[in-house]
Amino acid sequence: MKLFTHELTKSIKRAFDIHADTATHEEIKSRILSGGQVTGTNMCVLICAILIASVGLNTGSTAVIIGAMLVSPLMGSILAMAYGIAAADFPRFRRHLYGFLIQLTISILVSTLYFFLSPLNEPSSELMARTQPTFYDVIIATAGGIAGIIGSTRTEKSNNIIPGVAIATALMPPVCTCGFAIAHMRWDMLAGASYLFLVNTYFIFMSAVVVLDLLRIPRVASLTEKQWKRMKSRMVRNTIIVLLPSILLTYLMISER
């Protein structure tokens, strides 16, 4: 019985071992950071993705929205920020954060301009669906973040995981919904869509940080035990702050049924 239990435990550990087929640390670094670069190419692709998503949301076309999510480069910036934190490379984290904020600003400006000019002024069901975030979105973003970073750190990078994560976590549609809300001064929609985008971004980011930490990514800065504890306590605090509204909204949604 002891031998059986021992072998079963070893089999379970092997089944869930994320270190087994991990790429080298240099390869992981190169992949993640190259995906987070804010270049002219990425910005052109981003603008195209914004326009595609805006049209899809405006006309209620799910297929078009999915296409925009596959094209969007926003996921790369989030994973690059996560790498900066996991590697304790805070200057790099700040650079990718600024790049992400530039991408976000461009996204909102372009989508706002589109919806301001569009003759379709009534919010479609696809737009309204991006204004009611719940705890289920936290689960999706967390699972998506884990799957995305694991797919990016394998010996052979999976070409199936990242597109699937992009569709599941849906970063682009909430941003474009913010553009619609600003263009039509729908502040209730703006609040809901902004929070959904925050939930998706934050929990993808945190999941990626945890997985990269488990993979023991080399750290650039040498922090004391006290500094690490302070940083981890801030992460826990921030997670609770972002999480609590989703729990309340989920409770309200269930209560109304």
Backbone bond lengths (Angstrom), bond angles and torsions (degrees), N, CA, C in turn:
res aa  C-N    CA-C-N  psi(-1)  N-CA   C-N-CA  omega(-1)  CA-C   N-CA-C  phi
1 M - - - 1.458 - - 1.532 110.95 -
2 K 1.340 114.45 -39.89 1.474 119.45 179.59 1.523 110.55 -63.21
3 L 1.344 115.56 -42.37 1.459 120.67 -179.51 1.532 110.45 -64.30
4 F 1.330 115.88 -41.59 1.467 120.77 179.31 1.529 110.49 -62.34
5 T 1.336 116.66 -45.40 1.469 121.51 179.75 1.519 110.89 -62.50
6 H 1.342 115.66 -41.11 1.461 120.61 -179.84 1.527 110.72 -63.58
7 E 1.347 115.93 -46.61 1.469 120.49 -179.67 1.529 111.46 -65.44
8 L 1.350 115.84 -38.26 1.459 119.96 178.75 1.524 110.89 -64.16
9 T 1.332 116.18 -42.46 1.472 121.51 178.53 1.528 110.76 -62.15
10 K 1.340 116.02 -42.80 1.468 120.37 178.98 1.527 111.09 -64.29
11 S 1.325 116.39 -39.09 1.469 120.44 179.99 1.522 111.25 -65.86
12 I 1.324 115.76 -40.92 1.474 120.16 179.30 1.524 110.27 -65.60
13 K 1.338 116.10 -42.27 1.463 119.91 178.87 1.521 111.32 -62.56
14 R 1.355 116.41 -41.56 1.455 120.20 178.54 1.525 111.48 -64.42
15 A 1.346 114.78 -38.75 1.471 119.73 -178.08 1.520 112.21 -63.93
16 F 1.342 117.02 -33.64 1.465 120.97 -176.51 1.531 113.00 -107.67
17 D 1.328 116.85 14.21 1.468 120.52 -179.66 1.527 110.00 -79.48
18 I 1.328 116.25 111.55 1.472 120.06 -178.89 1.533 111.81 -85.57
19 H 1.351 116.64 -1.46 1.461 119.35 179.69 1.530 112.18 -88.33
20 A 1.326 117.38 -16.35 1.464 121.92 -169.30 1.524 113.31 -57.05
21 D 1.324 117.66 -50.65 1.469 119.59 -176.20 1.524 111.42 -115.36
22 T 1.334 115.60 34.98 1.461 120.38 -178.96 1.526 111.24 -74.03
23 A 1.312 115.78 139.14 1.463 120.75 175.13 1.530 109.61 -69.65
24 T 1.314 116.92 169.17 1.463 119.94 177.96 1.526 109.45 -66.45
25 H 1.315 116.48 157.07 1.463 120.67 -179.54 1.527 111.59 -60.50
26 E 1.320 116.79 -35.63 1.468 120.04 178.29 1.525 111.43 -66.32
27 E 1.335 115.49 -40.27 1.461 119.97 179.32 1.523 110.80 -66.29
28 I 1.336 116.05 -42.04 1.472 121.09 178.31 1.523 110.01 -61.21
29 K 1.320 115.57 -46.21 1.470 120.63 -179.88 1.524 110.53 -60.33
30 S 1.327 116.68 -46.64 1.464 121.28 -178.51 1.525 111.32 -61.80
31 R 1.335 117.17 -44.80 1.464 121.29 -178.48 1.527 111.84 -63.20
32 I 1.327 115.27 -50.64 1.467 119.53 -173.55 1.522 111.46 -68.48
33 L 1.330 116.78 -45.13 1.460 119.57 -176.71 1.529 112.27 -70.92
34 S 1.321 117.58 -33.26 1.474 119.46 177.04 1.528 110.40 -67.33
35 G 1.342 116.32 -33.18 1.465 119.95 178.26 1.518 113.05 -71.91
36 G 1.330 116.64 -18.28 1.461 120.45 -177.91 1.518 114.11 -99.73
37 Q 1.328 117.70 7.14 1.460 120.45 -179.17 1.531 111.07 -72.90
38 V 1.328 115.11 135.16 1.467 120.14 176.25 1.519 107.03 -99.55
39 T 1.325 114.82 92.86 1.458 121.49 -177.67 1.529 109.48 -114.73
40 G 1.333 114.95 174.63 1.462 119.22 177.87 1.516 112.02 -58.82
41 T 1.333 116.13 -39.77 1.463 120.72 179.45 1.518 110.98 -62.08
42 N 1.343 115.57 -49.93 1.464 120.14 -179.07 1.531 112.18 -62.14
43 M 1.323 116.06 -37.46 1.468 119.00 -179.98 1.519 111.64 -68.29
44 C 1.324 116.48 -37.29 1.478 119.83 176.50 1.527 110.28 -64.84
45 V 1.326 115.92 -43.26 1.464 120.43 177.85 1.524 110.39 -63.26
46 L 1.330 115.93 -40.60 1.459 120.92 179.56 1.527 111.32 -60.50
47 I 1.321 116.69 -46.73 1.468 120.76 -179.51 1.528 110.27 -62.21
48 C 1.336 115.90 -40.55 1.474 119.24 177.01 1.524 110.39 -62.11
49 A 1.332 116.61 -42.83 1.470 120.78 179.97 1.529 111.19 -63.70
50 I 1.332 116.14 -39.37 1.470 120.35 178.78 1.525 110.36 -61.90
51 L 1.317 116.49 -46.48 1.467 120.85 -178.59 1.527 110.87 -64.83
52 I 1.334 116.36 -41.47 1.466 119.74 178.82 1.526 110.11 -63.15
53 A 1.334 116.60 -46.80 1.466 120.62 -179.58 1.521 111.23 -64.07
54 S 1.328 116.95 -40.08 1.475 120.82 -179.45 1.526 111.10 -63.43
55 V 1.325 116.21 -43.16 1.462 119.93 177.86 1.534 110.35 -64.10
56 G 1.320 115.89 -44.11 1.463 120.26 179.49 1.516 112.68 -61.61
57 L 1.313 116.92 -42.63 1.470 121.34 178.59 1.524 110.88 -68.89
58 N 1.330 116.01 -39.15 1.458 121.62 -177.81 1.534 111.94 -65.84
59 T 1.344 115.30 -37.74 1.465 120.43 -177.33 1.527 112.84 -97.94
60 G 1.344 116.55 -4.40 1.461 120.16 179.93 1.512 113.77 74.20
61 S 1.335 117.78 28.78 1.466 122.35 -178.69 1.526 110.81 -95.85
62 T 1.324 116.68 107.13 1.468 121.39 -179.06 1.526 111.46 -64.14
63 A 1.319 117.09 -41.00 1.470 120.88 -178.20 1.528 111.61 -60.75
64 V 1.322 116.93 -41.11 1.466 121.00 179.46 1.524 110.39 -67.05
65 I 1.324 116.91 -39.52 1.474 121.09 178.86 1.524 110.20 -62.55
66 I 1.333 116.53 -43.18 1.472 120.76 178.25 1.527 110.14 -60.60
67 G 1.323 116.78 -41.51 1.466 120.41 177.75 1.514 111.97 -59.53
68 A 1.324 116.92 -40.98 1.470 121.27 179.21 1.516 111.17 -64.96
69 M 1.331 116.95 -38.76 1.466 120.46 -179.77 1.519 111.39 -66.64
70 L 1.322 117.17 -33.24 1.466 121.05 178.12 1.528 111.72 -70.03
71 V 1.325 116.46 -32.46 1.466 121.86 -177.55 1.530 112.29 -80.74
72 S 1.327 117.38 -31.77 1.467 122.37 -171.52 1.524 113.48 -59.16
73 P 1.355 117.77 133.70 1.466 122.11 178.72 1.539 114.50 -93.30
74 L 1.338 117.70 9.32 1.470 120.10 -174.90 1.530 113.17 -62.72
75 M 1.343 117.04 -34.83 1.461 120.18 -178.57 1.522 111.83 -58.78
76 G 1.338 116.55 -37.98 1.461 120.52 -178.97 1.516 112.63 -59.98
77 S 1.328 117.22 -39.60 1.466 120.86 -179.98 1.527 111.49 -67.21
78 I 1.330 116.57 -37.58 1.474 120.59 -179.75 1.533 110.02 -66.09
79 L 1.335 117.12 -44.54 1.471 120.35 179.28 1.527 111.11 -65.83
80 A 1.333 116.97 -34.88 1.463 120.38 178.03 1.533 110.86 -66.56
81 M 1.346 116.92 -39.18 1.471 120.17 175.95 1.524 110.39 -63.59
82 A 1.331 115.87 -40.43 1.467 120.17 179.28 1.527 110.69 -62.96
83 Y 1.321 116.27 -38.54 1.472 119.97 177.94 1.526 110.28 -62.75
84 G 1.324 116.61 -41.26 1.467 120.36 179.45 1.514 112.43 -59.32
85 I 1.330 116.50 -40.75 1.471 119.90 179.36 1.522 110.72 -71.59
86 A 1.350 117.38 -45.91 1.466 121.12 -178.26 1.529 111.34 -61.78
87 A 1.344 116.03 -33.97 1.466 120.60 -179.65 1.527 112.62 -89.25
88 A 1.352 116.36 2.40 1.467 121.63 -177.16 1.522 110.98 55.95
89 D 1.334 115.10 30.93 1.469 121.60 178.36 1.531 106.87 -100.86
90 F 1.320 115.57 79.51 1.467 120.61 -171.45 1.535 113.79 -69.15
91 P 1.339 119.73 -34.94 1.477 118.56 173.83 1.530 111.48 -60.69
92 R 1.336 116.90 -39.42 1.467 120.20 178.42 1.526 110.45 -66.79
93 F 1.339 115.79 -40.65 1.467 119.80 177.22 1.526 110.78 -58.51
94 R 1.334 116.26 -44.52 1.462 119.62 -179.15 1.533 111.65 -64.60
95 R 1.352 116.40 -39.04 1.470 119.36 178.91 1.531 111.03 -61.67
96 H 1.315 116.47 -44.21 1.462 119.78 -179.89 1.536 111.27 -72.98
97 L 1.314 116.80 -29.80 1.464 119.73 175.31 1.523 110.35 -64.97
98 Y 1.330 116.43 -45.28 1.469 120.24 178.61 1.539 110.02 -62.67
99 G 1.328 115.95 -41.07 1.454 119.60 177.69 1.522 111.76 -62.02
100 F 1.335 115.75 -41.25 1.466 120.75 178.17 1.522 111.08 -63.92
101 L 1.321 116.67 -40.68 1.466 120.53 178.94 1.531 111.04 -65.77
102 I 1.342 116.61 -35.91 1.470 119.91 175.75 1.531 109.63 -64.04
103 Q 1.326 116.63 -44.96 1.464 121.14 178.00 1.524 111.14 -59.68
104 L 1.330 115.28 -43.36 1.463 120.34 -179.12 1.527 110.92 -64.58
105 T 1.328 116.43 -43.87 1.472 120.86 179.68 1.521 111.19 -62.00
106 I 1.338 116.69 -45.99 1.473 121.04 178.29 1.529 109.89 -60.99
107 S 1.315 116.73 -41.83 1.467 121.44 -178.92 1.524 110.97 -60.30
108 I 1.327 115.74 -46.52 1.469 119.61 -178.38 1.521 110.87 -67.60
109 L 1.331 117.27 -41.13 1.473 120.55 -179.54 1.529 111.81 -63.22
110 V 1.335 116.08 -45.73 1.467 120.17 -178.22 1.526 110.82 -66.93
111 S 1.326 116.96 -44.04 1.467 119.54 -179.61 1.531 111.22 -67.15
112 T 1.326 116.91 -37.50 1.471 120.07 177.27 1.522 110.60 -62.76
113 L 1.324 116.56 -44.13 1.469 120.71 178.57 1.526 110.74 -61.60
114 Y 1.346 116.18 -43.70 1.469 119.55 179.92 1.531 110.73 -60.01
115 F 1.332 116.80 -50.25 1.465 119.81 -176.24 1.532 111.92 -69.51
116 F 1.319 116.54 -26.74 1.465 119.76 176.37 1.526 110.60 -67.91
117 L 1.333 116.53 -35.86 1.466 121.60 -178.29 1.532 112.79 -87.85
118 S 1.313 116.76 -21.03 1.459 120.00 -175.74 1.533 111.39 -67.46
119 P 1.338 118.21 138.69 1.477 120.93 177.43 1.531 112.97 -76.58
120 L 1.351 116.73 -12.76 1.465 120.47 179.05 1.526 108.81 -87.79
121 N 1.322 116.95 102.74 1.462 121.16 -172.29 1.533 114.50 -98.63
122 E 1.332 116.25 -17.37 1.464 118.83 -179.03 1.529 110.11 -83.46
123 P 1.338 117.90 135.14 1.469 119.91 179.64 1.520 111.56 -67.65
124 S 1.318 117.03 129.25 1.462 121.51 178.00 1.529 110.00 -75.69
125 S 1.322 116.05 171.27 1.471 120.24 177.33 1.524 110.59 -63.60
126 E 1.342 116.97 -31.78 1.468 120.69 178.57 1.529 110.76 -66.83
127 L 1.307 117.23 -38.37 1.471 120.60 176.52 1.520 110.87 -66.37
128 M 1.331 117.07 -46.40 1.452 121.01 -178.11 1.530 111.97 -64.25
129 A 1.342 115.91 -30.17 1.469 119.99 -179.87 1.522 111.89 -66.29
130 R 1.339 116.75 -19.63 1.479 120.70 -179.99 1.521 112.52 -94.81
131 T 1.315 118.20 15.83 1.473 121.00 -177.75 1.524 112.33 -119.10
132 Q 1.346 117.03 9.10 1.464 120.16 -176.71 1.527 110.66 -131.15
133 P 1.331 117.85 68.21 1.466 120.54 -179.04 1.525 112.12 -69.67
134 T 1.324 116.37 146.78 1.469 122.12 178.40 1.531 109.69 -138.27
135 F 1.304 116.14 -178.28 1.462 121.74 178.34 1.528 111.27 -63.88
136 Y 1.317 116.84 -25.31 1.461 119.96 178.07 1.523 111.10 -63.51
137 D 1.332 116.66 -31.36 1.461 120.29 176.17 1.527 111.44 -68.05
138 V 1.332 116.12 -31.73 1.472 120.70 175.66 1.527 109.58 -63.88
139 I 1.335 116.24 -44.09 1.469 120.80 179.78 1.524 110.51 -62.13
140 I 1.332 116.04 -45.49 1.464 120.97 -179.15 1.525 110.97 -62.62
141 A 1.339 116.82 -45.97 1.471 120.74 -178.67 1.525 111.32 -64.81
142 T 1.337 116.81 -40.21 1.468 120.87 179.85 1.522 110.84 -65.38
143 A 1.331 116.06 -49.30 1.467 120.10 178.82 1.525 110.48 -62.90
144 G 1.333 116.77 -39.95 1.462 120.79 179.16 1.515 112.19 -64.90
145 G 1.333 116.14 -40.75 1.461 120.19 178.45 1.515 111.89 -63.31
146 I 1.338 116.57 -42.48 1.470 121.14 178.75 1.527 110.15 -63.65
147 A 1.337 115.82 -48.34 1.468 119.78 -179.72 1.523 111.19 -62.02
148 G 1.343 116.42 -41.46 1.454 120.71 -177.85 1.518 112.78 -63.71
149 I 1.329 116.73 -45.43 1.466 119.22 -177.04 1.522 111.09 -74.10
150 I 1.324 117.71 -33.08 1.463 119.87 176.23 1.527 109.77 -66.13
151 G 1.337 116.46 -43.31 1.456 119.91 177.97 1.517 112.85 -61.62
152 S 1.327 116.83 -30.37 1.473 121.52 -177.97 1.519 113.11 -83.09
153 T 1.342 116.94 -11.45 1.468 119.35 -174.45 1.528 113.06 -113.35
154 R 1.342 116.77 11.47 1.470 119.42 178.96 1.534 111.08 -81.89
155 T 1.337 115.85 161.24 1.465 121.26 177.81 1.514 110.04 -56.81
156 E 1.334 115.62 -47.18 1.460 121.41 173.42 1.514 107.25 -108.54
157 K 1.313 116.42 109.13 1.462 121.40 -176.79 1.522 110.47 -60.47
158 S 1.342 115.56 128.23 1.458 119.66 -179.68 1.522 110.57 -76.84
159 N 1.329 115.79 131.21 1.460 120.33 178.21 1.526 112.11 -91.20
160 N 1.338 116.11 -2.48 1.464 120.01 -178.19 1.523 112.66 -98.37
161 I 1.347 116.64 -30.87 1.461 120.37 -173.08 1.520 112.15 -69.75
162 I 1.332 117.54 -50.49 1.468 121.06 -174.19 1.525 112.26 -59.35
163 P 1.361 119.50 -47.21 1.473 118.19 176.52 1.527 112.56 -59.97
164 G 1.338 116.56 -39.20 1.462 119.90 178.68 1.514 112.07 -63.95
165 V 1.329 116.11 -40.60 1.468 120.76 178.09 1.522 110.20 -65.67
166 A 1.337 116.58 -41.27 1.474 120.69 179.37 1.524 111.02 -58.88
167 I 1.345 116.66 -40.20 1.460 120.30 179.53 1.524 110.78 -71.29
168 A 1.326 116.73 -44.74 1.476 120.53 -175.62 1.524 112.60 -65.59
169 T 1.331 116.30 -42.79 1.468 119.13 -174.66 1.525 113.32 -85.07
170 A 1.315 117.84 -19.58 1.470 122.63 169.36 1.523 113.85 50.19
171 L 1.331 116.58 69.72 1.467 120.45 178.81 1.525 112.66 -79.48
172 M 1.318 116.80 -39.21 1.459 120.65 -173.58 1.539 114.50 -70.44
173 P 1.353 120.29 -45.01 1.471 120.01 -177.16 1.528 115.49 -57.42
174 P 1.361 120.02 -42.00 1.472 118.03 177.66 1.518 113.45 -63.10
175 V 1.345 116.65 -34.60 1.467 120.12 178.70 1.525 110.12 -64.54
176 C 1.328 115.58 -45.23 1.469 119.65 179.96 1.527 110.95 -67.61
177 T 1.319 117.03 -32.14 1.468 120.49 175.63 1.523 110.31 -64.28
178 C 1.334 116.31 -36.01 1.471 120.40 174.40 1.528 109.74 -60.48
179 G 1.346 116.30 -40.02 1.465 120.54 177.98 1.518 111.63 -62.02
180 F 1.336 116.85 -42.26 1.467 120.54 177.41 1.532 109.98 -62.87
181 A 1.329 116.19 -44.13 1.460 120.74 -177.88 1.529 111.50 -62.56
182 I 1.325 117.20 -40.66 1.469 121.15 179.14 1.532 110.16 -68.38
183 A 1.349 116.10 -44.08 1.463 120.49 -178.24 1.529 111.78 -61.93
184 H 1.333 116.89 -32.56 1.468 120.96 -177.05 1.533 112.88 -111.35
185 M 1.347 114.77 10.40 1.470 121.33 177.56 1.535 112.28 53.15
186 R 1.334 114.53 45.17 1.463 120.99 176.09 1.525 107.90 -100.64
187 W 1.332 116.04 85.65 1.459 120.24 -172.02 1.524 112.33 -70.41
188 D 1.347 117.92 -25.24 1.454 120.52 175.77 1.529 110.24 -66.29
189 M 1.330 116.73 -41.59 1.461 121.22 176.80 1.526 111.26 -67.13
190 L 1.334 116.16 -37.84 1.463 120.59 179.38 1.525 110.95 -61.62
191 A 1.330 116.71 -42.91 1.468 120.96 -179.80 1.524 110.69 -63.12
192 G 1.332 117.09 -46.58 1.463 120.63 -178.09 1.515 112.51 -66.17
193 A 1.340 117.09 -45.63 1.464 121.15 -178.79 1.530 111.28 -66.92
194 S 1.337 116.63 -38.51 1.474 120.42 178.95 1.520 110.80 -63.93
195 Y 1.321 115.60 -41.72 1.467 118.86 -179.63 1.526 110.79 -67.80
196 L 1.344 117.59 -39.48 1.464 120.52 177.46 1.525 110.53 -61.00
197 F 1.328 116.96 -43.03 1.470 120.31 178.68 1.527 110.21 -64.18
198 L 1.335 117.04 -40.68 1.464 120.71 178.66 1.524 110.87 -61.90
199 V 1.324 117.11 -45.33 1.466 121.92 179.63 1.523 110.15 -59.91
200 N 1.330 116.53 -50.17 1.470 120.19 -179.16 1.523 111.51 -60.00
201 T 1.327 116.25 -47.47 1.466 120.69 -177.81 1.521 111.39 -64.59
202 Y 1.326 116.77 -48.65 1.466 120.53 -173.81 1.519 111.95 -64.83
203 F 1.331 117.47 -44.69 1.459 118.93 -174.70 1.526 112.67 -78.64
204 I 1.333 117.97 -25.37 1.473 119.55 168.56 1.525 108.47 -64.73
205 F 1.328 115.94 -46.86 1.466 122.83 -179.83 1.528 111.42 -58.25
206 M 1.340 117.01 -50.61 1.459 120.73 -176.68 1.523 111.91 -65.78
207 S 1.330 116.82 -39.95 1.468 120.48 178.44 1.518 110.26 -61.62
208 A 1.326 115.62 -43.00 1.464 120.43 179.79 1.530 110.96 -64.36
209 V 1.322 117.59 -40.74 1.473 121.34 178.36 1.526 110.36 -60.40
210 V 1.325 116.98 -45.44 1.472 121.52 -178.16 1.526 110.46 -62.89
211 V 1.331 117.65 -46.54 1.471 120.82 -178.98 1.526 110.65 -64.71
212 L 1.321 117.63 -43.64 1.467 120.83 178.87 1.525 111.20 -63.43
213 D 1.316 116.49 -35.01 1.465 120.69 176.77 1.528 110.24 -66.24
214 L 1.344 116.95 -41.31 1.468 121.44 178.01 1.530 111.07 -64.35
215 L 1.325 116.34 -31.28 1.463 120.96 178.43 1.523 112.35 -80.67
216 R 1.337 115.35 -0.33 1.475 122.30 177.03 1.533 112.36 56.49
217 I 1.315 114.51 52.65 1.469 119.91 174.87 1.532 108.61 -60.29
218 P 1.327 118.90 133.17 1.475 120.84 -179.47 1.524 111.89 -57.33
219 R 1.325 115.60 134.43 1.457 120.64 -179.06 1.521 111.17 -94.13
220 V 1.316 114.35 135.46 1.462 120.73 -178.67 1.528 110.14 -77.28
221 A 1.321 115.71 -45.93 1.469 121.06 -178.65 1.519 110.08 -98.26
222 S 1.310 115.41 144.89 1.459 120.58 177.20 1.529 108.60 -99.69
223 L 1.336 115.41 104.10 1.458 120.09 -178.18 1.512 110.63 -97.07
224 T 1.308 116.22 147.27 1.465 120.62 176.58 1.527 109.45 -72.70
225 E 1.328 115.91 164.78 1.464 120.74 178.59 1.521 111.35 -59.49
226 K 1.327 115.69 -36.75 1.471 120.46 178.95 1.529 111.17 -65.73
227 Q 1.328 116.68 -40.55 1.467 120.62 179.72 1.530 111.35 -66.23
228 W 1.360 116.49 -39.94 1.456 120.00 178.12 1.525 110.71 -64.72
229 K 1.330 116.80 -42.00 1.467 120.51 179.03 1.520 110.96 -62.29
230 R 1.346 115.96 -40.87 1.457 120.04 179.19 1.526 110.67 -63.89
231 M 1.345 116.38 -42.70 1.461 120.23 -179.63 1.528 110.72 -65.38
232 K 1.333 117.14 -42.34 1.460 120.60 -179.56 1.524 111.55 -66.79
233 S 1.337 116.58 -37.31 1.468 119.55 178.63 1.525 110.67 -66.01
234 R 1.336 116.87 -35.52 1.469 120.34 176.31 1.531 110.89 -65.68
235 M 1.322 116.47 -39.53 1.463 120.73 178.79 1.530 110.50 -63.76
236 V 1.322 116.24 -43.02 1.471 120.67 178.43 1.519 110.04 -63.36
237 R 1.327 116.80 -44.16 1.468 121.03 178.69 1.522 110.87 -61.16
238 N 1.330 116.66 -47.27 1.467 120.35 -179.29 1.527 111.71 -63.50
239 T 1.329 115.89 -38.44 1.461 120.39 178.68 1.520 110.85 -62.14
240 I 1.304 117.09 -43.32 1.470 121.53 179.48 1.524 110.45 -63.88
241 I 1.336 115.97 -42.26 1.473 120.36 -179.22 1.531 110.74 -62.48
242 V 1.344 116.69 -43.65 1.469 120.54 -179.83 1.527 110.90 -71.36
243 L 1.320 116.69 -33.93 1.463 121.65 -174.41 1.521 114.11 -74.74
244 L 1.333 117.66 -40.36 1.471 121.51 -170.64 1.529 114.33 -55.96
245 P 1.344 119.95 -46.43 1.472 118.16 179.49 1.524 113.18 -59.23
246 S 1.344 117.45 -34.72 1.466 120.06 -179.43 1.527 110.80 -66.64
247 I 1.325 116.77 -35.50 1.468 120.31 177.85 1.525 109.89 -66.93
248 L 1.326 116.50 -43.32 1.465 120.97 178.75 1.525 110.87 -62.97
249 L 1.328 117.40 -44.58 1.459 121.57 -179.73 1.529 111.36 -64.93
250 T 1.329 116.70 -36.29 1.465 120.66 177.18 1.523 110.46 -65.80
251 Y 1.319 116.05 -42.29 1.478 120.86 178.47 1.534 110.57 -61.25
252 L 1.325 116.10 -43.69 1.461 120.47 179.73 1.531 111.31 -65.08
253 M 1.353 115.88 -38.39 1.457 120.12 -179.68 1.536 110.36 -65.27
254 I 1.318 115.85 -43.49 1.475 120.29 -179.00 1.529 110.37 -68.83
255 S 1.326 116.45 -36.65 1.477 120.71 -178.74 1.513 112.01 -65.48
256 E 1.342 116.18 -31.09 1.468 120.31 -178.28 1.527 113.01 -76.67
257 R 1.337 116.62 -14.01 1.462 118.82 -176.74 1.521 111.37 -85.12
